C-alpha cells in the first residue's frame, strides 16, 4: 500500500511517499481503508522533532492523527464494529497515522461517521472538534448565558468553538482577521473583533466568564486577556508551549488543554453534524502524494483553512 512517512525528523522534505506493507490488526484493533486524514499543526511539530518528549514516535513514522474511512478487517475480540462500517476517530498520537491507504486503530476509539457529508470530509472533525468541546465544557465549564471570548476564532478549532458555544446559548465574542471574519460571523459569533487593527483588551468593555485562547500570541498579550475575566472565571489555553496565566487573588484559573481521544464525545459531535447543528468546514482537499507540499505551505503560513488529505482510491 501507499503511505507517507518520515524516517528522520526535519523539514517537510523528510516526508516520503512510498510503498509499505499493509498492516494486520491485532486483538482489539480494526483495519480501516482510509478515505482521508486531515492536516493539524501538531503533525508538523511531530515531524520536525519538537514533540519528542510528550509524543514519542517510532521511526519511520506515518503522520495523520485524524481518520475517516471504512472498516476493512477485525482483530480478535472486537465487538460493536463490523466490516463495512463508515467510521471516524482520533488515533493515538504515538501510533502510525492515517496518511496511508490503510491504518490500524483501537476499535474503542471509533464512532460512526456522519452520513450527511462526504466520508472524507469527516476527517476534518475529530482532533479540532474534540479540542473545542473539551476546552469549552470539560475545562471552561461554559454554560448558557455566560460570556466567552474566543481569541483566534478564525482557525479550525475556533470555528467549532463558536458553533458549540452558541449551541449552549452563550454570548460569543470572537477575534479574527479580515480574511476569516465573515466565516466566524457566519458560525454564530455575536461580536467579531479585528485583532489586526484593534486592541482586544480595549474592545471588550464588559467582563467575560471565559477566555479561550487558540492563537500563538506573545506571553504579555496572553496575560492581558486575564484582565478581561470576571472573578472566578477561567482562561483556557490550547497553545500549550506557553503556559496559561492565572490570577489567584481573583480566583481566575489558567488551564492548559491537551486534547484526549473520547469516542463518546466524538459520537456526540458527529451526531450534531448529522442533524445539521454543527457544520464541518473544509477549505481544500489534497492528494496523499501532495502531503510534503502541504506541510511546506503550512510552515510558511499559507494554508487557507482546514485541509483534508485524500487517500488513493482503488
ChimeraX attribute file (.defattr): number of C-alpha atoms within 10 A of each C-alpha:
attribute: neighborCount
match mode: 1-to-1
recipient: residues
	/A:1	12
	/A:2	18
	/A:3	26
	/A:4	26
	/A:5	26
	/A:6	20
	/A:7	14
	/A:8	15
	/A:9	19
	/A:10	16
	/A:11	17
	/A:12	20
	/A:13	12
	/A:14	15
	/A:15	25
	/A:16	17
	/A:17	17
	/A:18	12
	/A:19	12
	/A:20	13
	/A:21	9
	/A:22	15
	/A:23	12
	/A:24	14
	/A:25	19
	/A:26	16
	/A:27	12
	/A:28	15
	/A:29	20
	/A:30	27
	/A:31	24
	/A:32	28
	/A:33	25
	/A:34	29
	/A:35	29
	/A:36	30
	/A:37	33
	/A:38	30
	/A:39	25
	/A:40	21
	/A:41	10
	/A:42	16
	/A:43	18
	/A:44	21
	/A:45	17
	/A:46	21
	/A:47	25
	/A:48	17
	/A:49	16
	/A:50	15
	/A:51	15
	/A:52	15
	/A:53	8
	/A:54	10
	/A:55	16
	/A:56	14
	/A:57	19
	/A:58	13
	/A:59	12
	/A:60	15
	/A:61	22
	/A:62	25
	/A:63	30
	/A:64	27
	/A:65	25
	/A:66	27
	/A:67	33
	/A:68	33
	/A:69	29
	/A:70	23
	/A:71	24
	/A:72	19
	/A:73	17
	/A:74	22
	/A:75	17
	/A:76	11
	/A:77	10
	/A:78	16
	/A:79	11
	/A:80	7
	/A:81	18
	/A:82	14
	/A:83	13
	/A:84	13
	/A:85	15
	/A:86	23
	/A:87	24
	/A:88	34
	/A:89	30
	/A:90	29
	/A:91	24
	/A:92	16
	/A:93	20
	/A:94	17
	/A:95	19
	/A:96	22
	/A:97	26
	/A:98	34
	/A:99	32
	/A:100	31
	/A:101	23
	/A:102	25
	/A:103	27
	/A:104	26
	/A:105	25
	/A:106	18
	/A:107	22
	/A:108	17
	/A:109	18
	/A:110	24
	/A:111	25
	/A:112	19
	/A:113	29
	/A:114	21
	/A:115	14
	/A:116	11
	/A:117	14
	/A:118	12
	/A:119	21
	/A:120	22
	/A:121	25
	/A:122	30
	/A:123	33
	/A:124	28
	/A:125	31
	/A:126	27
	/A:127	24
	/A:128	22
	/A:129	25
	/A:130	23
	/A:131	22
	/A:132	26
	/A:133	21
	/A:134	21
	/A:135	28
	/A:136	23
	/A:137	13
	/A:138	12
	/A:139	18
	/A:140	23
	/A:141	14
	/A:142	21
	/A:143	16
	/A:144	12
	/A:145	13
	/A:146	16
	/A:147	22
	/A:148	27
	/A:149	28
	/A:150	27
	/A:151	25
	/A:152	24
	/A:153	31
	/A:154	25
	/A:155	20
	/A:156	24
	/A:157	22
	/A:158	27
	/A:159	28
	/A:160	26
	/A:161	29
	/A:162	29
	/A:163	21
	/A:164	23
	/A:165	25
	/A:166	19
	/A:167	14
	/A:168	13
	/A:169	15
	/A:170	20
	/A:171	21
	/A:172	25
	/A:173	22
	/A:174	29
	/A:175	27
	/A:176	24
	/A:177	17
	/A:178	15
	/A:179	11
	/A:180	19
	/A:181	19
	/A:182	14
	/A:183	17
	/A:184	26
	/A:185	20
	/A:186	13
	/A:187	20
	/A:188	20
	/A:189	26
	/A:190	15
	/A:191	14
	/A:192	21
	/A:193	21
	/A:194	17
	/A:195	16
	/A:196	11
	/A:197	9
	/A:198	11
	/A:199	12
	/A:200	20
	/A:201	13
	/A:202	8
	/A:203	11
	/A:204	15
	/A:205	9
	/A:206	10
	/A:207	16
	/A:208	23
	/A:209	25
	/A:210	27
	/A:211	27
	/A:212	25
	/A:213	24
	/A:214	23
	/A:215	19
	/A:216	16
	/A:217	14
	/A:218	9
	/A:219	12
	/A:220	9
	/A:221	13
	/A:222	21
	/A:223	17
	/A:224	13
	/A:225	21
	/A:226	24
	/A:227	15
	/A:228	22
	/A:229	25
	/A:230	17
	/A:231	17
	/A:232	14
	/A:233	24
	/A:234	28
	/A:235	29
	/A:236	26
	/A:237	27
	/A:238	22
	/A:239	16
	/A:240	13
	/A:241	9
	/A:242	14
	/A:243	16
	/A:244	22
	/A:245	22
	/A:246	20
	/A:247	18
	/A:248	11
	/A:249	8
	/A:250	12
	/A:251	14
	/A:252	21
	/A:253	22
	/A:254	21
	/A:255	20
	/A:256	20
	/A:257	18
	/A:258	12
	/A:259	17
	/A:260	14
	/A:261	18
	/A:262	17
	/A:263	20
	/A:264	13
	/A:265	16
	/A:266	25
	/A:267	19
	/A:268	12
	/A:269	22
	/A:270	25
	/A:271	18
	/A:272	15
	/A:273	20
	/A:274	16
	/A:275	12
	/A:276	12
	/A:277	13
	/A:278	19
	/A:279	16
	/A:280	19
	/A:281	17
	/A:282	18
	/A:283	13
	/A:284	13
	/A:285	15
	/A:286	16
	/A:287	14
	/A:288	23
	/A:289	21
	/A:290	13
	/A:291	23
	/A:292	19
	/A:293	14
	/A:294	21
	/A:295	23
	/A:296	16
	/A:297	14
	/A:298	18
	/A:299	15
	/A:300	9
	/A:301	9
	/A:302	11
	/A:303	16
	/A:304	14
	/A:305	16
	/A:306	21
	/A:307	22
	/A:308	25
	/A:309	28
	/A:310	26
	/A:311	25
	/A:312	17
	/A:313	8
	/A:314	4
